[in-house]
Amino acid sequence: MKELTIPNAALQDINSIEILRVWIAHQQQHVSVMTGIWDDPFAWGMMLSDLAKHVANAYQQQDDRDFEETLVRIKSGFDAEMDSPTDTPRGKIIGE
């Protein structure tokens, strides 16, 4: 199992909260989500937008890819999956 490093800011803040984990296991995506953190689901849209920018930033730093082009590509993938899903997410609340 390969986990990512927890950011220093999260380690230093006793009030930090992990809100999302995404794993690839058995060639499928598996997710743990902390719901209830925001009253309005709109905030999740904002977080996903920020996350896309972090991913584009990582591609820029790691592979010297253009930030804006990468962001457009990410959004294209997002829109394609929203318009024509390749999978149906399923799961259940299993506790903390």
Phi and psi restraints in degrees (range 20) as a CNS / XPLOR table:
assign (resid 1 and name C) (resid 2 and name N)
       (resid 2 and name CA) (resid 2 and name C) 1.0 -118.2 20.0 2
assign (resid 2 and name N) (resid 2 and name CA)
       (resid 2 and name C) (resid 3 and name N) 1.0 112.8 20.0 2
assign (resid 2 and name C) (resid 3 and name N)
       (resid 3 and name CA) (resid 3 and name C) 1.0 -104.1 20.0 2
assign (resid 3 and name N) (resid 3 and name CA)
       (resid 3 and name C) (resid 4 and name N) 1.0 153.3 20.0 2
assign (resid 3 and name C) (resid 4 and name N)
       (resid 4 and name CA) (resid 4 and name C) 1.0 -81.8 20.0 2
assign (resid 4 and name N) (resid 4 and name CA)
       (resid 4 and name C) (resid 5 and name N) 1.0 160.7 20.0 2
assign (resid 4 and name C) (resid 5 and name N)
       (resid 5 and name CA) (resid 5 and name C) 1.0 -74.7 20.0 2
assign (resid 5 and name N) (resid 5 and name CA)
       (resid 5 and name C) (resid 6 and name N) 1.0 138.2 20.0 2
assign (resid 5 and name C) (resid 6 and name N)
       (resid 6 and name CA) (resid 6 and name C) 1.0 -75.8 20.0 2
assign (resid 6 and name N) (resid 6 and name CA)
       (resid 6 and name C) (resid 7 and name N) 1.0 130.9 20.0 2
assign (resid 6 and name C) (resid 7 and name N)
       (resid 7 and name CA) (resid 7 and name C) 1.0 -59.3 20.0 2
assign (resid 7 and name N) (resid 7 and name CA)
       (resid 7 and name C) (resid 8 and name N) 1.0 144.2 20.0 2
assign (resid 7 and name C) (resid 8 and name N)
       (resid 8 and name CA) (resid 8 and name C) 1.0 -54.9 20.0 2
assign (resid 8 and name N) (resid 8 and name CA)
       (resid 8 and name C) (resid 9 and name N) 1.0 -41.4 20.0 2
assign (resid 8 and name C) (resid 9 and name N)
       (resid 9 and name CA) (resid 9 and name C) 1.0 -58.8 20.0 2
assign (resid 9 and name N) (resid 9 and name CA)
       (resid 9 and name C) (resid 10 and name N) 1.0 -38.8 20.0 2
assign (resid 9 and name C) (resid 10 and name N)
       (resid 10 and name CA) (resid 10 and name C) 1.0 -68.9 20.0 2
assign (resid 10 and name N) (resid 10 and name CA)
       (resid 10 and name C) (resid 11 and name N) 1.0 -36.7 20.0 2
assign (resid 10 and name C) (resid 11 and name N)
       (resid 11 and name CA) (resid 11 and name C) 1.0 -68.0 20.0 2
assign (resid 11 and name N) (resid 11 and name CA)
       (resid 11 and name C) (resid 12 and name N) 1.0 -33.1 20.0 2
assign (resid 11 and name C) (resid 12 and name N)
       (resid 12 and name CA) (resid 12 and name C) 1.0 -84.3 20.0 2
assign (resid 12 and name N) (resid 12 and name CA)
       (resid 12 and name C) (resid 13 and name N) 1.0 -16.8 20.0 2
assign (resid 12 and name C) (resid 13 and name N)
       (resid 13 and name CA) (resid 13 and name C) 1.0 -101.8 20.0 2
assign (resid 13 and name N) (resid 13 and name CA)
       (resid 13 and name C) (resid 14 and name N) 1.0 112.0 20.0 2
assign (resid 13 and name C) (resid 14 and name N)
       (resid 14 and name CA) (resid 14 and name C) 1.0 -66.5 20.0 2
assign (resid 14 and name N) (resid 14 and name CA)
       (resid 14 and name C) (resid 15 and name N) 1.0 -13.6 20.0 2
assign (resid 14 and name C) (resid 15 and name N)
       (resid 15 and name CA) (resid 15 and name C) 1.0 -98.8 20.0 2
assign (resid 15 and name N) (resid 15 and name CA)
       (resid 15 and name C) (resid 16 and name N) 1.0 7.0 20.0 2
assign (resid 15 and name C) (resid 16 and name N)
       (resid 16 and name CA) (resid 16 and name C) 1.0 -66.8 20.0 2
assign (resid 16 and name N) (resid 16 and name CA)
       (resid 16 and name C) (resid 17 and name N) 1.0 150.4 20.0 2
assign (resid 16 and name C) (resid 17 and name N)
       (resid 17 and name CA) (resid 17 and name C) 1.0 -136.1 20.0 2
assign (resid 17 and name N) (resid 17 and name CA)
       (resid 17 and name C) (resid 18 and name N) 1.0 128.0 20.0 2
assign (resid 17 and name C) (resid 18 and name N)
       (resid 18 and name CA) (resid 18 and name C) 1.0 -79.8 20.0 2
assign (resid 18 and name N) (resid 18 and name CA)
       (resid 18 and name C) (resid 19 and name N) 1.0 126.6 20.0 2
assign (resid 18 and name C) (resid 19 and name N)
       (resid 19 and name CA) (resid 19 and name C) 1.0 -112.2 20.0 2
assign (resid 19 and name N) (resid 19 and name CA)
       (resid 19 and name C) (resid 20 and name N) 1.0 -12.3 20.0 2
assign (resid 19 and name C) (resid 20 and name N)
       (resid 20 and name CA) (resid 20 and name C) 1.0 -155.5 20.0 2
assign (resid 20 and name N) (resid 20 and name CA)
       (resid 20 and name C) (resid 21 and name N) 1.0 134.6 20.0 2
assign (resid 20 and name C) (resid 21 and name N)
       (resid 21 and name CA) (resid 21 and name C) 1.0 -133.1 20.0 2
assign (resid 21 and name N) (resid 21 and name CA)
       (resid 21 and name C) (resid 22 and name N) 1.0 135.1 20.0 2
assign (resid 21 and name C) (resid 22 and name N)
       (resid 22 and name CA) (resid 22 and name C) 1.0 -128.7 20.0 2
assign (resid 22 and name N) (resid 22 and name CA)
       (resid 22 and name C) (resid 23 and name N) 1.0 126.0 20.0 2
assign (resid 22 and name C) (resid 23 and name N)
       (resid 23 and name CA) (resid 23 and name C) 1.0 -121.7 20.0 2
assign (resid 23 and name N) (resid 23 and name CA)
       (resid 23 and name C) (resid 24 and name N) 1.0 149.4 20.0 2
assign (resid 23 and name C) (resid 24 and name N)
       (resid 24 and name CA) (resid 24 and name C) 1.0 -107.7 20.0 2
assign (resid 24 and name N) (resid 24 and name CA)
       (resid 24 and name C) (resid 25 and name N) 1.0 117.5 20.0 2
assign (resid 24 and name C) (resid 25 and name N)
       (resid 25 and name CA) (resid 25 and name C) 1.0 -143.3 20.0 2
assign (resid 25 and name N) (resid 25 and name CA)
       (resid 25 and name C) (resid 26 and name N) 1.0 134.9 20.0 2
assign (resid 25 and name C) (resid 26 and name N)
       (resid 26 and name CA) (resid 26 and name C) 1.0 55.3 20.0 2
assign (resid 26 and name N) (resid 26 and name CA)
       (resid 26 and name C) (resid 27 and name N) 1.0 39.0 20.0 2
assign (resid 26 and name C) (resid 27 and name N)
       (resid 27 and name CA) (resid 27 and name C) 1.0 58.4 20.0 2
assign (resid 27 and name N) (resid 27 and name CA)
       (resid 27 and name C) (resid 28 and name N) 1.0 26.8 20.0 2
assign (resid 27 and name C) (resid 28 and name N)
       (resid 28 and name CA) (resid 28 and name C) 1.0 -134.4 20.0 2
assign (resid 28 and name N) (resid 28 and name CA)
       (resid 28 and name C) (resid 29 and name N) 1.0 158.4 20.0 2
assign (resid 28 and name C) (resid 29 and name N)
       (resid 29 and name CA) (resid 29 and name C) 1.0 -87.2 20.0 2
assign (resid 29 and name N) (resid 29 and name CA)
       (resid 29 and name C) (resid 30 and name N) 1.0 133.8 20.0 2
assign (resid 29 and name C) (resid 30 and name N)
       (resid 30 and name CA) (resid 30 and name C) 1.0 -128.5 20.0 2
assign (resid 30 and name N) (resid 30 and name CA)
       (resid 30 and name C) (resid 31 and name N) 1.0 136.0 20.0 2
assign (resid 30 and name C) (resid 31 and name N)
       (resid 31 and name CA) (resid 31 and name C) 1.0 -132.2 20.0 2
assign (resid 31 and name N) (resid 31 and name CA)
       (resid 31 and name C) (resid 32 and name N) 1.0 140.3 20.0 2
assign (resid 31 and name C) (resid 32 and name N)
       (resid 32 and name CA) (resid 32 and name C) 1.0 -116.9 20.0 2
assign (resid 32 and name N) (resid 32 and name CA)
       (resid 32 and name C) (resid 33 and name N) 1.0 128.7 20.0 2
assign (resid 32 and name C) (resid 33 and name N)
       (resid 33 and name CA) (resid 33 and name C) 1.0 -128.3 20.0 2
assign (resid 33 and name N) (resid 33 and name CA)
       (resid 33 and name C) (resid 34 and name N) 1.0 134.5 20.0 2
assign (resid 33 and name C) (resid 34 and name N)
       (resid 34 and name CA) (resid 34 and name C) 1.0 -92.3 20.0 2
assign (resid 34 and name N) (resid 34 and name CA)
       (resid 34 and name C) (resid 35 and name N) 1.0 93.6 20.0 2
assign (resid 34 and name C) (resid 35 and name N)
       (resid 35 and name CA) (resid 35 and name C) 1.0 -82.4 20.0 2
assign (resid 35 and name N) (resid 35 and name CA)
       (resid 35 and name C) (resid 36 and name N) 1.0 167.8 20.0 2
assign (resid 35 and name C) (resid 36 and name N)
       (resid 36 and name CA) (resid 36 and name C) 1.0 83.5 20.0 2
assign (resid 36 and name N) (resid 36 and name CA)
       (resid 36 and name C) (resid 37 and name N) 1.0 -1.1 20.0 2
assign (resid 36 and name C) (resid 37 and name N)
       (resid 37 and name CA) (resid 37 and name C) 1.0 -72.8 20.0 2
assign (resid 37 and name N) (resid 37 and name CA)
       (resid 37 and name C) (resid 38 and name N) 1.0 -33.4 20.0 2
assign (resid 37 and name C) (resid 38 and name N)
       (resid 38 and name CA) (resid 38 and name C) 1.0 -125.0 20.0 2
assign (resid 38 and name N) (resid 38 and name CA)
       (resid 38 and name C) (resid 39 and name N) 1.0 139.5 20.0 2
assign (resid 38 and name C) (resid 39 and name N)
       (resid 39 and name CA) (resid 39 and name C) 1.0 -69.4 20.0 2
assign (resid 39 and name N) (resid 39 and name CA)
       (resid 39 and name C) (resid 40 and name N) 1.0 -37.3 20.0 2
assign (resid 39 and name C) (resid 40 and name N)
       (resid 40 and name CA) (resid 40 and name C) 1.0 -103.4 20.0 2
assign (resid 40 and name N) (resid 40 and name CA)
       (resid 40 and name C) (resid 41 and name N) 1.0 120.6 20.0 2
assign (resid 40 and name C) (resid 41 and name N)
       (resid 41 and name CA) (resid 41 and name C) 1.0 -57.6 20.0 2
assign (resid 41 and name N) (resid 41 and name CA)
       (resid 41 and name C) (resid 42 and name N) 1.0 -17.8 20.0 2
assign (resid 41 and name C) (resid 42 and name N)
       (resid 42 and name CA) (resid 42 and name C) 1.0 -52.9 20.0 2
assign (resid 42 and name N) (resid 42 and name CA)
       (resid 42 and name C) (resid 43 and name N) 1.0 -35.7 20.0 2
assign (resid 42 and name C) (resid 43 and name N)
       (resid 43 and name CA) (resid 43 and name C) 1.0 -62.4 20.0 2
assign (resid 43 and name N) (resid 43 and name CA)
       (resid 43 and name C) (resid 44 and name N) 1.0 -32.9 20.0 2
assign (resid 43 and name C) (resid 44 and name N)
       (resid 44 and name CA) (resid 44 and name C) 1.0 -65.0 20.0 2
assign (resid 44 and name N) (resid 44 and name CA)
       (resid 44 and name C) (resid 45 and name N) 1.0 -37.1 20.0 2
assign (resid 44 and name C) (resid 45 and name N)
       (resid 45 and name CA) (resid 45 and name C) 1.0 -61.4 20.0 2
assign (resid 45 and name N) (resid 45 and name CA)
       (resid 45 and name C) (resid 46 and name N) 1.0 -41.5 20.0 2
assign (resid 45 and name C) (resid 46 and name N)
       (resid 46 and name CA) (resid 46 and name C) 1.0 -64.9 20.0 2
assign (resid 46 and name N) (resid 46 and name CA)
       (resid 46 and name C) (resid 47 and name N) 1.0 -42.1 20.0 2
assign (resid 46 and name C) (resid 47 and name N)
       (resid 47 and name CA) (resid 47 and name C) 1.0 -63.9 20.0 2
assign (resid 47 and name N) (resid 47 and name CA)
       (resid 47 and name C) (resid 48 and name N) 1.0 -42.3 20.0 2
assign (resid 47 and name C) (resid 48 and name N)
       (resid 48 and name CA) (resid 48 and name C) 1.0 -63.6 20.0 2
assign (resid 48 and name N) (resid 48 and name CA)
       (resid 48 and name C) (resid 49 and name N) 1.0 -36.2 20.0 2
assign (resid 48 and name C) (resid 49 and name N)
       (resid 49 and name CA) (resid 49 and name C) 1.0 -63.5 20.0 2
assign (resid 49 and name N) (resid 49 and name CA)
       (resid 49 and name C) (resid 50 and name N) 1.0 -46.1 20.0 2
assign (resid 49 and name C) (resid 50 and name N)
       (resid 50 and name CA) (resid 50 and name C) 1.0 -62.0 20.0 2
assign (resid 50 and name N) (resid 50 and name CA)
       (resid 50 and name C) (resid 51 and name N) 1.0 -40.2 20.0 2
assign (resid 50 and name C) (resid 51 and name N)
       (resid 51 and name CA) (resid 51 and name C) 1.0 -61.8 20.0 2
assign (resid 51 and name N) (resid 51 and name CA)
       (resid 51 and name C) (resid 52 and name N) 1.0 -42.3 20.0 2
assign (resid 51 and name C) (resid 52 and name N)
       (resid 52 and name CA) (resid 52 and name C) 1.0 -59.3 20.0 2
assign (resid 52 and name N) (resid 52 and name CA)
       (resid 52 and name C) (resid 53 and name N) 1.0 -39.1 20.0 2
assign (resid 52 and name C) (resid 53 and name N)
       (resid 53 and name CA) (resid 53 and name C) 1.0 -67.6 20.0 2
assign (resid 53 and name N) (resid 53 and name CA)
       (resid 53 and name C) (resid 54 and name N) 1.0 -36.8 20.0 2
assign (resid 53 and name C) (resid 54 and name N)
       (resid 54 and name CA) (resid 54 and name C) 1.0 -63.4 20.0 2
assign (resid 54 and name N) (resid 54 and name CA)
       (resid 54 and name C) (resid 55 and name N) 1.0 -41.7 20.0 2
assign (resid 54 and name C) (resid 55 and name N)
       (resid 55 and name CA) (resid 55 and name C) 1.0 -64.5 20.0 2
assign (resid 55 and name N) (resid 55 and name CA)
       (resid 55 and name C) (resid 56 and name N) 1.0 -44.6 20.0 2
assign (resid 55 and name C) (resid 56 and name N)
       (resid 56 and name CA) (resid 56 and name C) 1.0 -61.4 20.0 2
assign (resid 56 and name N) (resid 56 and name CA)
       (resid 56 and name C) (resid 57 and name N) 1.0 -39.9 20.0 2
assign (resid 56 and name C) (resid 57 and name N)
       (resid 57 and name CA) (resid 57 and name C) 1.0 -61.1 20.0 2
assign (resid 57 and name N) (resid 57 and name CA)
       (resid 57 and name C) (resid 58 and name N) 1.0 -43.4 20.0 2
assign (resid 57 and name C) (resid 58 and name N)
       (resid 58 and name CA) (resid 58 and name C) 1.0 -63.3 20.0 2
assign (resid 58 and name N) (resid 58 and name CA)
       (resid 58 and name C) (resid 59 and name N) 1.0 -42.9 20.0 2
assign (resid 58 and name C) (resid 59 and name N)
       (resid 59 and name CA) (resid 59 and name C) 1.0 -61.4 20.0 2
assign (resid 59 and name N) (resid 59 and name CA)
       (resid 59 and name C) (resid 60 and name N) 1.0 -39.3 20.0 2
assign (resid 59 and name C) (resid 60 and name N)
       (resid 60 and name CA) (resid 60 and name C) 1.0 -64.1 20.0 2
assign (resid 60 and name N) (resid 60 and name CA)
       (resid 60 and name C) (resid 61 and name N) 1.0 -45.6 20.0 2
assign (resid 60 and name C) (resid 61 and name N)
       (resid 61 and name CA) (resid 61 and name C) 1.0 -69.9 20.0 2
assign (resid 61 and name N) (resid 61 and name CA)
       (resid 61 and name C) (resid 62 and name N) 1.0 -40.5 20.0 2
assign (resid 61 and name C) (resid 62 and name N)
       (resid 62 and name CA) (resid 62 and name C) 1.0 -82.8 20.0 2
assign (resid 62 and name N) (resid 62 and name CA)
       (resid 62 and name C) (resid 63 and name N) 1.0 -42.7 20.0 2
assign (resid 62 and name C) (resid 63 and name N)
       (resid 63 and name CA) (resid 63 and name C) 1.0 -117.2 20.0 2
assign (resid 63 and name N) (resid 63 and name CA)
       (resid 63 and name C) (resid 64 and name N) 1.0 5.3 20.0 2
assign (resid 63 and name C) (resid 64 and name N)
       (resid 64 and name CA) (resid 64 and name C) 1.0 58.1 20.0 2
assign (resid 64 and name N) (resid 64 and name CA)
       (resid 64 and name C) (resid 65 and name N) 1.0 34.1 20.0 2
assign (resid 64 and name C) (resid 65 and name N)
       (resid 65 and name CA) (resid 65 and name C) 1.0 -82.3 20.0 2
assign (resid 65 and name N) (resid 65 and name CA)
       (resid 65 and name C) (resid 66 and name N) 1.0 152.2 20.0 2
assign (resid 65 and name C) (resid 66 and name N)
       (resid 66 and name CA) (resid 66 and name C) 1.0 -67.1 20.0 2
assign (resid 66 and name N) (resid 66 and name CA)
       (resid 66 and name C) (resid 67 and name N) 1.0 127.3 20.0 2
assign (resid 66 and name C) (resid 67 and name N)
       (resid 67 and name CA) (resid 67 and name C) 1.0 -58.2 20.0 2
assign (resid 67 and name N) (resid 67 and name CA)
       (resid 67 and name C) (resid 68 and name N) 1.0 -51.7 20.0 2
assign (resid 67 and name C) (resid 68 and name N)
       (resid 68 and name CA) (resid 68 and name C) 1.0 -65.5 20.0 2
assign (resid 68 and name N) (resid 68 and name CA)
       (resid 68 and name C) (resid 69 and name N) 1.0 -41.3 20.0 2
assign (resid 68 and name C) (resid 69 and name N)
       (resid 69 and name CA) (resid 69 and name C) 1.0 -63.6 20.0 2
assign (resid 69 and name N) (resid 69 and name CA)
       (resid 69 and name C) (resid 70 and name N) 1.0 -40.1 20.0 2
assign (resid 69 and name C) (resid 70 and name N)
       (resid 70 and name CA) (resid 70 and name C) 1.0 -65.4 20.0 2
assign (resid 70 and name N) (resid 70 and name CA)
       (resid 70 and name C) (resid 71 and name N) 1.0 -41.9 20.0 2
assign (resid 70 and name C) (resid 71 and name N)
       (resid 71 and name CA) (resid 71 and name C) 1.0 -62.8 20.0 2
assign (resid 71 and name N) (resid 71 and name CA)
       (resid 71 and name C) (resid 72 and name N) 1.0 -41.0 20.0 2
assign (resid 71 and name C) (resid 72 and name N)
       (resid 72 and name CA) (resid 72 and name C) 1.0 -62.1 20.0 2
assign (resid 72 and name N) (resid 72 and name CA)
       (resid 72 and name C) (resid 73 and name N) 1.0 -41.2 20.0 2
assign (resid 72 and name C) (resid 73 and name N)
       (resid 73 and name CA) (resid 73 and name C) 1.0 -65.4 20.0 2
assign (resid 73 and name N) (resid 73 and name CA)
       (resid 73 and name C) (resid 74 and name N) 1.0 -42.0 20.0 2
assign (resid 73 and name C) (resid 74 and name N)
       (resid 74 and name CA) (resid 74 and name C) 1.0 -61.5 20.0 2
assign (resid 74 and name N) (resid 74 and name CA)
       (resid 74 and name C) (resid 75 and name N) 1.0 -46.1 20.0 2
assign (resid 74 and name C) (resid 75 and name N)
       (resid 75 and name CA) (resid 75 and name C) 1.0 -63.4 20.0 2
assign (resid 75 and name N) (resid 75 and name CA)
       (resid 75 and name C) (resid 76 and name N) 1.0 -37.2 20.0 2
assign (resid 75 and name C) (resid 76 and name N)
       (resid 76 and name CA) (resid 76 and name C) 1.0 -61.8 20.0 2
assign (resid 76 and name N) (resid 76 and name CA)
       (resid 76 and name C) (resid 77 and name N) 1.0 -42.5 20.0 2
assign (resid 76 and name C) (resid 77 and name N)
       (resid 77 and name CA) (resid 77 and name C) 1.0 -64.8 20.0 2
assign (resid 77 and name N) (resid 77 and name CA)
       (resid 77 and name C) (resid 78 and name N) 1.0 -41.3 20.0 2
assign (resid 77 and name C) (resid 78 and name N)
       (resid 78 and name CA) (resid 78 and name C) 1.0 -60.9 20.0 2
assign (resid 78 and name N) (resid 78 and name CA)
       (resid 78 and name C) (resid 79 and name N) 1.0 -50.5 20.0 2
assign (resid 78 and name C) (resid 79 and name N)
       (resid 79 and name CA) (resid 79 and name C) 1.0 -62.3 20.0 2
assign (resid 79 and name N) (resid 79 and name CA)
       (resid 79 and name C) (resid 80 and name N) 1.0 -41.0 20.0 2
assign (resid 79 and name C) (resid 80 and name N)
       (resid 80 and name CA) (resid 80 and name C) 1.0 -62.2 20.0 2
assign (resid 80 and name N) (resid 80 and name CA)
       (resid 80 and name C) (resid 81 and name N) 1.0 -43.1 20.0 2
assign (resid 80 and name C) (resid 81 and name N)
       (resid 81 and name CA) (resid 81 and name C) 1.0 -69.6 20.0 2
assign (resid 81 and name N) (resid 81 and name CA)
       (resid 81 and name C) (resid 82 and name N) 1.0 -36.3 20.0 2
assign (resid 81 and name C) (resid 82 and name N)
       (resid 82 and name CA) (resid 82 and name C) 1.0 -67.5 20.0 2
assign (resid 82 and name N) (resid 82 and name CA)
       (resid 82 and name C) (resid 83 and name N) 1.0 -38.9 20.0 2
assign (resid 82 and name C) (resid 83 and name N)
       (resid 83 and name CA) (resid 83 and name C) 1.0 -75.9 20.0 2
assign (resid 83 and name N) (resid 83 and name CA)
       (resid 83 and name C) (resid 84 and name N) 1.0 -37.9 20.0 2
assign (resid 83 and name C) (resid 84 and name N)
       (resid 84 and name CA) (resid 84 and name C) 1.0 -139.6 20.0 2
assign (resid 84 and name N) (resid 84 and name CA)
       (resid 84 and name C) (resid 85 and name N) 1.0 81.7 20.0 2
assign (resid 84 and name C) (resid 85 and name N)
       (resid 85 and name CA) (resid 85 and name C) 1.0 -58.4 20.0 2
assign (resid 85 and name N) (resid 85 and name CA)
       (resid 85 and name C) (resid 86 and name N) 1.0 138.3 20.0 2
assign (resid 85 and name C) (resid 86 and name N)
       (resid 86 and name CA) (resid 86 and name C) 1.0 -93.9 20.0 2
assign (resid 86 and name N) (resid 86 and name CA)
       (resid 86 and name C) (resid 87 and name N) 1.0 -5.4 20.0 2
assign (resid 86 and name C) (resid 87 and name N)
       (resid 87 and name CA) (resid 87 and name C) 1.0 -155.8 20.0 2
assign (resid 87 and name N) (resid 87 and name CA)
       (resid 87 and name C) (resid 88 and name N) 1.0 158.1 20.0 2
assign (resid 87 and name C) (resid 88 and name N)
       (resid 88 and name CA) (resid 88 and name C) 1.0 -111.7 20.0 2
assign (resid 88 and name N) (resid 88 and name CA)
       (resid 88 and name C) (resid 89 and name N) 1.0 109.0 20.0 2
assign (resid 88 and name C) (resid 89 and name N)
       (resid 89 and name CA) (resid 89 and name C) 1.0 -60.3 20.0 2
assign (resid 89 and name N) (resid 89 and name CA)
       (resid 89 and name C) (resid 90 and name N) 1.0 136.9 20.0 2
assign (resid 89 and name C) (resid 90 and name N)
       (resid 90 and name CA) (resid 90 and name C) 1.0 -143.3 20.0 2
assign (resid 90 and name N) (resid 90 and name CA)
       (resid 90 and name C) (resid 91 and name N) 1.0 159.2 20.0 2
assign (resid 90 and name C) (resid 91 and name N)
       (resid 91 and name CA) (resid 91 and name C) 1.0 162.5 20.0 2
assign (resid 91 and name N) (resid 91 and name CA)
       (resid 91 and name C) (resid 92 and name N) 1.0 -169.5 20.0 2
assign (resid 91 and name C) (resid 92 and name N)
       (resid 92 and name CA) (resid 92 and name C) 1.0 -153.0 20.0 2
assign (resid 92 and name N) (resid 92 and name CA)
       (resid 92 and name C) (resid 93 and name N) 1.0 161.6 20.0 2
assign (resid 92 and name C) (resid 93 and name N)
       (resid 93 and name CA) (resid 93 and name C) 1.0 -77.6 20.0 2
assign (resid 93 and name N) (resid 93 and name CA)
       (resid 93 and name C) (resid 94 and name N) 1.0 123.6 20.0 2
assign (resid 93 and name C) (resid 94 and name N)
       (resid 94 and name CA) (resid 94 and name C) 1.0 -116.0 20.0 2
assign (resid 94 and name N) (resid 94 and name CA)
       (resid 94 and name C) (resid 95 and name N) 1.0 2.3 20.0 2
assign (resid 94 and name C) (resid 95 and name N)
       (resid 95 and name CA) (resid 95 and name C) 1.0 100.2 20.0 2
assign (resid 95 and name N) (resid 95 and name CA)
       (resid 95 and name C) (resid 96 and name N) 1.0 179.7 20.0 2
